[in-house]
Amino acid sequence: MAKFNGVTLPEDIWSAVADPEDVPLIVPEERANKLSPLDLFRKPKFTAYIVIMFFLWLVNGMVFYGMNLLTSYLAGDLYLNNFLSMLAELPAYIICYFIMERFGRRIPTVVFHLIAAVGLLGSAVETTEWGKNQNVLIIILFLIGKFGITGSFAIIVLFGPEIYPTNLRGLGSGICNGASRLAGIILPYSSLYLAKINPWLPKVLYGLLSIIVGLFALYLPEPLGQPLPETVEDVLGWRRTIRRPRARKSSIASQH
């Protein structure tokens, strides 16, 4: 491994491995104290991050899986519509792969939520006199909404665990996934029940929720370029802009 990475091992490394008890364990003082679950709620600013991330997962789970159920209400062939709905997810995953390392997590999360809102609110006009004759346009707008919520979901899966300190990352990820499971409980009432009352109701609800939670995401810090946090204070020190590594001046340039 060292040869592959071009690293030269120290000469005494094997003696250290042979006698592990002789090697002192050095733990930084600020990392020695283990964090408790209560540390998630000791800082109001960090608590706000947790609440926003909770609702991000809740809304994403509700909208993503809700749109899967609402596909059956689209005009045309049921099987073709479900296939197109699934196909709309593919470009979202591909685009997320490239933009997350370029634009971070925060801004793409907001943009994808707004795209989802535009598609959902636009497709809600299907019940109007004009919309009843625009089946193809309604389906396209619906697929744009599915593309947007898929992209945001793909990002927050990575975004969520990154804002939690190491000792609390498992707990934080559990809170996020719990919010998504809660969305699954609410889903039949927010999607199928409202659609029976009026087909545009769940789309308007999901579109408005996407706008609201997308704007709240602007308050979150940007983890791109930051080391994974060890403490809550590490997260609170993050900015809302991407931290780019500074370019080092070459030794030749520094002489002139």
Disulfide bonds with the S-S distance in Angstrom:
none
